[in-house]
Amino acid sequence: MKSLVTGASGFPGSAVMQCLLNASQEVRVLVRTKSNRRNLENLPIDISEGDLRDAESLKQTVTGRDNLFHVTANYRLWVPYA
C-alpha cells in the first residue's frame, strides 16, 4: 500500500508515519517548506513540499496514493499562521 501522511513533521503525524513504515507501507509525507523536519530525517519516505491551502500541491502529492492519513492540526489558534 502507498500512503500519504499530512502532519508527519509533528508528534502525532510522525507516530502514524512510523506505524505505516513498520507495516512495510510506502510512505509519502506532505510538509510545508519551513516545517521542522527532525522527525523525518534518515527515513525511507518521499517528502513532498506543499500546503493544504494549495489545491495544485495537493493534487500532485495525493496522486498514486491508496490511503490518506490527515494528521494536521493548528493547535496554536492564538498565533498568526505564517
Stockholm file with secondary structure:
# STOCKHOLM 1.0

chainA/1-82         MKSLVTGASGFPGSAVMQCLLNASQEVRVLVRTKSNRRNLENLPIDISEGDLRDAESLKQTVTGRDNLFHVTANYRLWVPYA
#=GR chainA/1-82 SS CEEEEESTTSHHHHHHHHHHHHTTCEEEEEECTTCCCGGGTTCSEEEEECCTTCHHHHHHHHTTCSEEEECCCCCCTTSCCC
#=GC SS_cons        CEEEEESTTSHHHHHHHHHHHHTTCEEEEEECTTCCCGGGTTCSEEEEECCTTCHHHHHHHHTTCSEEEECCCCCCTTSCCC
//
